[in-house]
Amino acid sequence: MSPLPPGTVHLADVDAHRLVEWLDGGPRTVIVPAGALEQHGPHLPLGTDALLSGRIAAAVAGQVGALVAPTFSFGYKSQQKSGGGDHLTGTTSLDAQTLIQLTRDVVGSLLRQGVHRVVLLNGHYENYQFLYEGVDLALRDRGITAGDDRCVLLLSYWDYVSDNSLAAVYGDAFPGWDVEHGGVLETSLMLHLEPGSVWLDRAPDHPPARPPRFDRLPVVPDRTPSSGCLSAPTGSSAEHGRLLLEQVVRDLSADLRAELG
């Protein structure tokens, strides 16, 4: 029997003594959500990426018996082709080295305390390679190499959105992952999870952005739609959000059980 109170999934809600008992009960998993503070147009809050990664992590933790660490609420710099760009007001970002070191320190500390499996659940596209580097350095610091029972998994939640879910939500109008920023997927998830933080009366309605195939620095601001969204949220609904959340949590939980036991 778990020493944690029933329904407990957040590490911050657990006292240190119960945590020791929990860790002593066998190989344990902690999920670390990673998001950003980034503009998502006029209809979604700046904390959308952090909120979605944290809520998905909590739902998965409840399915697999894991705990969820506090979310990384700041992320790597927004890029023009995937998030509108770091030049937009409200987007408040970390340099690469800061995110790498944050990941290295947190993952390393969890492993040092006896957590056997850490899952980095990413909700901000630009974070990924810097989370990867931080994990790699944390494993090196701890001397964890291939064949060790201790491990870290790194994933982005949208990689678990199935083709069937895309068809149900978008029909044949999916604009592509590269411009799904402030669009139907994030808006639908937010309508399901945090409807009070969505302002559909302010939602833009314009064609998807078509940026060039290269990155230009400094950016050309006019290449980002004035809304800050790379595609419009037209057709978003709480029901679509529920479908997406349930399918992602179900498939992600199944993968974690298969991989980690």
C-alpha positions as a Markdown table, in Angstrom:
| # | Residue | x | y | z |
|---|---|---|---|---|
| 1 | Met | 0.0 | 0.0 | 0.0 |
| 2 | Ser | 1.3 | 3.5 | -0.9 |
| 3 | Pro | 2.1 | 5.7 | 2.1 |
| 4 | Leu | 0.7 | 8.7 | 0.1 |
| 5 | Pro | -2.8 | 9.9 | 0.8 |
| 6 | Pro | -5.3 | 8.7 | -1.9 |
| 7 | Gly | -5.4 | 10.8 | -5.0 |
| 8 | Thr | -2.0 | 12.5 | -4.3 |
| 9 | Val | -0.1 | 13.1 | -7.5 |
| 10 | His | 1.9 | 16.3 | -6.9 |
| 11 | Leu | 5.3 | 16.1 | -5.3 |
| 12 | Ala | 4.9 | 19.5 | -3.8 |
| 13 | Asp | 1.9 | 18.2 | -1.7 |
| 14 | Val | 3.9 | 15.4 | -0.1 |
| 15 | Asp | 5.8 | 15.7 | 3.1 |
| 16 | Ala | 9.4 | 14.5 | 3.2 |
| 17 | His | 8.8 | 11.5 | 5.5 |
| 18 | Arg | 6.1 | 10.1 | 3.4 |
| 19 | Leu | 8.3 | 10.7 | 0.3 |
| 20 | Val | 11.0 | 8.6 | 1.9 |
| 21 | Glu | 8.5 | 5.7 | 2.5 |
| 22 | Trp | 7.2 | 6.0 | -1.1 |
| 23 | Leu | 10.7 | 5.9 | -2.5 |
| 24 | Asp | 11.6 | 2.8 | -0.4 |
| 25 | Gly | 8.6 | 1.0 | -1.8 |
| 26 | Gly | 10.3 | 0.1 | -5.1 |
| 27 | Pro | 11.4 | 1.8 | -8.3 |
| 28 | Arg | 9.5 | 5.0 | -8.5 |
| 29 | Thr | 8.7 | 7.5 | -11.3 |
| 30 | Val | 8.5 | 11.3 | -11.1 |
| 31 | Ile | 7.1 | 13.2 | -14.1 |
| 32 | Val | 8.5 | 16.7 | -14.7 |
| 33 | Pro | 6.3 | 18.9 | -16.9 |
| 34 | Ala | 8.0 | 21.5 | -19.0 |
| 35 | Gly | 6.3 | 24.5 | -20.5 |
| 36 | Ala | 6.9 | 28.2 | -21.2 |
| 37 | Leu | 5.5 | 31.7 | -20.6 |
| 38 | Glu | 4.7 | 32.5 | -24.2 |
| 39 | Gln | 2.0 | 34.5 | -26.0 |
| 40 | His | -0.7 | 32.4 | -27.5 |
| 41 | Gly | -2.7 | 35.1 | -29.2 |
| 42 | Pro | -5.5 | 37.2 | -27.8 |
| 43 | His | -7.7 | 34.3 | -26.7 |
| 44 | Leu | -5.3 | 32.1 | -24.6 |
| 45 | Pro | -3.2 | 32.9 | -21.5 |
| 46 | Leu | 0.6 | 33.2 | -21.5 |
| 47 | Gly | 0.9 | 30.1 | -19.4 |
| 48 | Thr | -0.9 | 27.7 | -21.8 |
| 49 | Asp | 2.2 | 25.5 | -22.5 |
| 50 | Ala | 2.9 | 25.1 | -18.8 |
| 51 | Leu | -0.7 | 24.5 | -17.9 |
| 52 | Leu | -1.3 | 21.9 | -20.5 |
| 53 | Ser | 1.9 | 19.9 | -19.8 |
| 54 | Gly | 1.2 | 20.0 | -16.1 |
| 55 | Arg | -2.4 | 18.9 | -16.4 |
| 56 | Ile | -1.5 | 16.1 | -18.8 |
| 57 | Ala | 1.3 | 15.0 | -16.5 |
| 58 | Ala | -1.1 | 14.9 | -13.5 |
| 59 | Ala | -3.6 | 12.8 | -15.4 |
| 60 | Val | -0.9 | 10.3 | -16.5 |
| 61 | Ala | 0.6 | 10.1 | -13.0 |
| 62 | Gly | -2.8 | 9.1 | -11.7 |
| 63 | Gln | -2.9 | 6.2 | -14.1 |
| 64 | Val | 0.7 | 4.9 | -13.6 |
| 65 | Gly | 1.3 | 5.6 | -9.9 |
| 66 | Ala | 3.8 | 8.4 | -10.4 |
| 67 | Leu | 4.3 | 11.8 | -8.8 |
| 68 | Val | 4.5 | 15.1 | -10.7 |
| 69 | Ala | 7.2 | 17.6 | -9.9 |
| 70 | Pro | 6.5 | 21.4 | -10.2 |
| 71 | Thr | 6.3 | 22.5 | -13.8 |
| 72 | Phe | 9.1 | 24.3 | -15.6 |
| 73 | Ser | 7.1 | 27.5 | -16.2 |
| 74 | Phe | 9.6 | 29.3 | -18.3 |
| 75 | Gly | 11.0 | 27.8 | -21.5 |
| 76 | Tyr | 13.5 | 28.3 | -24.3 |
| 77 | Lys | 13.1 | 31.2 | -26.7 |
| 78 | Ser | 10.0 | 31.2 | -28.9 |
| 79 | Gln | 10.9 | 30.9 | -32.5 |
| 80 | Gln | 9.1 | 32.7 | -35.3 |
| 81 | Lys | 8.2 | 29.6 | -37.3 |
| 82 | Ser | 6.8 | 27.6 | -34.3 |
| 83 | Gly | 5.7 | 30.1 | -31.7 |
| 84 | Gly | 5.5 | 33.5 | -33.3 |
| 85 | Gly | 8.9 | 34.7 | -32.1 |
| 86 | Asp | 10.6 | 35.9 | -28.9 |
| 87 | His | 10.0 | 39.5 | -30.0 |
| 88 | Leu | 6.3 | 39.4 | -29.0 |
| 89 | Thr | 5.2 | 41.0 | -25.8 |
| 90 | Gly | 4.5 | 38.5 | -23.0 |
| 91 | Thr | 6.9 | 35.9 | -24.2 |
| 92 | Thr | 9.5 | 35.6 | -21.4 |
| 93 | Ser | 12.2 | 33.1 | -22.1 |
| 94 | Leu | 15.3 | 31.3 | -20.9 |
| 95 | Asp | 18.7 | 31.1 | -22.7 |
| 96 | Ala | 19.7 | 27.6 | -23.7 |
| 97 | Gln | 22.3 | 27.3 | -21.0 |
| 98 | Thr | 19.8 | 28.2 | -18.3 |
| 99 | Leu | 17.3 | 25.6 | -19.4 |
| 100 | Ile | 20.0 | 23.0 | -19.7 |
| 101 | Gln | 21.3 | 23.7 | -16.2 |
| 102 | Leu | 17.8 | 23.8 | -14.7 |
| 103 | Thr | 17.1 | 20.3 | -16.2 |
| 104 | Arg | 20.5 | 19.0 | -15.2 |
| 105 | Asp | 20.0 | 20.1 | -11.6 |
| 106 | Val | 16.4 | 18.9 | -11.1 |
| 107 | Val | 16.8 | 15.6 | -12.9 |
| 108 | Gly | 20.1 | 15.0 | -11.0 |
| 109 | Ser | 18.6 | 15.8 | -7.7 |
| 110 | Leu | 15.7 | 13.5 | -8.2 |
| 111 | Leu | 18.0 | 10.6 | -9.2 |
| 112 | Arg | 20.2 | 11.4 | -6.2 |
| 113 | Gln | 17.3 | 11.1 | -3.8 |
| 114 | Gly | 16.4 | 7.6 | -5.1 |
| 115 | Val | 13.9 | 8.2 | -7.9 |
| 116 | His | 14.6 | 5.5 | -10.5 |
| 117 | Arg | 12.7 | 6.9 | -13.4 |
| 118 | Val | 12.2 | 10.5 | -14.4 |
| 119 | Val | 9.9 | 11.5 | -17.3 |
| 120 | Leu | 10.3 | 14.9 | -18.9 |
| 121 | Leu | 6.9 | 15.7 | -20.4 |
| 122 | Asn | 7.4 | 18.7 | -22.7 |
| 123 | Gly | 4.7 | 21.1 | -23.8 |
| 124 | His | 6.8 | 23.8 | -25.6 |
| 125 | Tyr | 8.3 | 22.9 | -28.9 |
| 126 | Glu | 11.5 | 24.9 | -28.6 |
| 127 | Asn | 12.5 | 23.2 | -25.3 |
| 128 | Tyr | 13.2 | 19.8 | -26.5 |
| 129 | Gln | 16.9 | 19.6 | -27.4 |
| 130 | Phe | 17.9 | 21.6 | -24.3 |
| 131 | Leu | 15.9 | 19.3 | -22.1 |
| 132 | Tyr | 17.7 | 16.5 | -23.8 |
| 133 | Glu | 21.1 | 18.0 | -23.2 |
| 134 | Gly | 20.3 | 18.6 | -19.5 |
| 135 | Val | 19.2 | 15.0 | -19.1 |
| 136 | Asp | 22.3 | 13.7 | -20.8 |
| 137 | Leu | 24.5 | 15.8 | -18.4 |
| 138 | Ala | 22.5 | 14.7 | -15.3 |
| 139 | Leu | 23.0 | 11.0 | -16.3 |
| 140 | Arg | 26.7 | 11.6 | -16.8 |
| 141 | Asp | 27.0 | 13.4 | -13.5 |
| 142 | Arg | 25.5 | 10.3 | -11.7 |
| 143 | Gly | 27.5 | 7.8 | -13.7 |
| 144 | Ile | 24.4 | 6.2 | -15.2 |
| 145 | Thr | 25.1 | 4.4 | -18.4 |
| 146 | Ala | 23.4 | 1.9 | -20.7 |
| 147 | Gly | 22.0 | -1.1 | -18.8 |
| 148 | Asp | 21.3 | 0.8 | -15.6 |
| 149 | Asp | 17.8 | 0.3 | -14.2 |
| 150 | Arg | 17.6 | 4.1 | -13.6 |
| 151 | Cys | 16.6 | 6.1 | -16.6 |
| 152 | Val | 15.0 | 9.2 | -18.0 |
| 153 | Leu | 12.3 | 9.4 | -20.7 |
| 154 | Leu | 11.8 | 12.6 | -22.7 |
| 155 | Leu | 8.7 | 13.2 | -24.8 |
| 156 | Ser | 6.4 | 15.9 | -26.1 |
| 157 | Tyr | 2.7 | 15.4 | -25.5 |
| 158 | Trp | 1.6 | 16.1 | -29.1 |
| 159 | Asp | 3.6 | 13.1 | -30.3 |
| 160 | Tyr | 0.9 | 11.1 | -28.7 |
| 161 | Val | -2.0 | 12.6 | -30.7 |
| 162 | Ser | -3.2 | 9.8 | -32.9 |
| 163 | Asp | -4.2 | 10.1 | -36.6 |
| 164 | Asn | -7.7 | 9.2 | -35.6 |
| 165 | Ser | -7.9 | 12.1 | -33.1 |
| 166 | Leu | -6.5 | 14.5 | -35.7 |
| 167 | Ala | -9.2 | 13.3 | -38.1 |
| 168 | Ala | -11.9 | 13.7 | -35.5 |
| 169 | Val | -10.8 | 17.2 | -34.5 |
| 170 | Tyr | -9.7 | 18.7 | -37.9 |
| 171 | Gly | -11.3 | 16.5 | -40.6 |
| 172 | Asp | -9.1 | 17.1 | -43.6 |
| 173 | Ala | -8.1 | 20.7 | -42.5 |
| 174 | Phe | -5.2 | 20.0 | -40.2 |
| 175 | Pro | -2.8 | 22.8 | -40.9 |
| 176 | Gly | 0.4 | 21.0 | -39.8 |
| 177 | Trp | 2.3 | 20.8 | -36.5 |
| 178 | Asp | 4.6 | 23.6 | -37.6 |
| 179 | Val | 1.8 | 26.1 | -37.3 |
| 180 | Glu | -0.3 | 24.6 | -34.6 |
| 181 | His | 0.4 | 27.5 | -32.2 |
| 182 | Gly | -2.7 | 29.1 | -30.6 |
| 183 | Gly | -4.8 | 27.0 | -32.9 |
| 184 | Val | -7.4 | 24.3 | -32.6 |
| 185 | Leu | -5.5 | 21.7 | -30.6 |
| 186 | Glu | -4.3 | 24.0 | -27.8 |
| 187 | Thr | -7.6 | 26.0 | -27.7 |
| 188 | Ser | -9.7 | 22.8 | -27.5 |
| 189 | Leu | -7.5 | 21.4 | -24.7 |
| 190 | Met | -7.8 | 24.6 | -22.8 |
| 191 | Leu | -11.6 | 24.8 | -23.3 |
| 192 | His | -11.8 | 21.3 | -21.7 |
| 193 | Leu | -9.3 | 21.9 | -18.9 |
| 194 | Glu | -9.5 | 25.6 | -18.1 |
| 195 | Pro | -12.6 | 27.1 | -19.9 |
| 196 | Gly | -12.5 | 30.2 | -17.7 |
| 197 | Ser | -9.1 | 31.1 | -19.2 |
| 198 | Val | -10.2 | 31.0 | -22.9 |
| 199 | Trp | -11.7 | 34.1 | -24.5 |
| 200 | Leu | -13.2 | 32.8 | -27.7 |
| 201 | Asp | -14.8 | 36.2 | -28.5 |
| 202 | Arg | -11.3 | 37.5 | -29.0 |
| 203 | Ala | -10.1 | 34.5 | -31.1 |
| 204 | Pro | -8.6 | 35.4 | -34.5 |
| 205 | Asp | -9.8 | 33.9 | -37.8 |
| 206 | His | -7.1 | 34.0 | -40.5 |
| 207 | Pro | -5.3 | 31.6 | -42.8 |
| 208 | Pro | -2.4 | 29.6 | -41.4 |
| 209 | Ala | 1.0 | 31.3 | -41.4 |
| 210 | Arg | 3.3 | 30.4 | -44.3 |
| 211 | Pro | 6.8 | 31.3 | -43.1 |
| 212 | Pro | 9.9 | 30.8 | -45.3 |
| 213 | Arg | 11.7 | 27.5 | -45.0 |
| 214 | Phe | 14.7 | 29.3 | -43.5 |
| 215 | Asp | 15.2 | 31.1 | -40.2 |
| 216 | Arg | 16.2 | 34.8 | -40.4 |
| 217 | Leu | 17.8 | 36.5 | -37.4 |
| 218 | Pro | 16.9 | 39.1 | -36.3 |
| 219 | Val | 13.4 | 38.2 | -37.2 |
| 220 | Val | 11.2 | 40.1 | -39.7 |
| 221 | Pro | 8.2 | 40.9 | -37.4 |
| 222 | Asp | 5.7 | 41.2 | -40.2 |
| 223 | Arg | 6.2 | 37.5 | -41.0 |
| 224 | Thr | 4.3 | 36.6 | -37.8 |
| 225 | Pro | 0.5 | 37.1 | -38.0 |
| 226 | Ser | -0.5 | 40.2 | -36.0 |
| 227 | Ser | -2.6 | 37.9 | -33.7 |
| 228 | Gly | 0.5 | 36.0 | -32.7 |
| 229 | Cys | -1.3 | 32.7 | -33.6 |
| 230 | Leu | 0.2 | 30.7 | -36.4 |
| 231 | Ser | -3.2 | 29.2 | -37.2 |
| 232 | Ala | -6.7 | 30.1 | -36.2 |
| 233 | Pro | -8.6 | 28.3 | -33.5 |
| 234 | Thr | -11.8 | 28.1 | -35.6 |
| 235 | Gly | -13.6 | 24.9 | -34.8 |
| 236 | Ser | -12.2 | 24.4 | -31.3 |
| 237 | Ser | -14.5 | 22.9 | -28.7 |
| 238 | Ala | -14.3 | 21.4 | -25.2 |
| 239 | Glu | -15.5 | 18.1 | -26.6 |
| 240 | His | -12.5 | 18.0 | -29.0 |
| 241 | Gly | -10.3 | 18.8 | -26.0 |
| 242 | Arg | -11.8 | 16.0 | -24.0 |
| 243 | Leu | -11.2 | 13.6 | -26.8 |
| 244 | Leu | -7.6 | 14.7 | -27.3 |
| 245 | Leu | -6.8 | 14.6 | -23.5 |
| 246 | Glu | -8.3 | 11.1 | -23.0 |
| 247 | Gln | -6.6 | 9.6 | -26.0 |
| 248 | Val | -3.2 | 11.2 | -25.2 |
| 249 | Val | -3.3 | 10.2 | -21.5 |
| 250 | Arg | -4.4 | 6.6 | -22.4 |
| 251 | Asp | -1.7 | 6.0 | -25.0 |
| 252 | Leu | 1.1 | 7.8 | -23.0 |
| 253 | Ser | 0.2 | 5.8 | -19.9 |
| 254 | Ala | 0.3 | 2.6 | -21.8 |
| 255 | Asp | 3.8 | 3.4 | -23.1 |
| 256 | Leu | 5.0 | 4.2 | -19.6 |
| 257 | Arg | 3.7 | 1.0 | -18.2 |
| 258 | Ala | 5.3 | -1.0 | -21.0 |
| 259 | Glu | 8.6 | 0.8 | -20.8 |
| 260 | Leu | 8.9 | 1.2 | -17.0 |
| 261 | Gly | 6.7 | -1.5 | -15.6 |
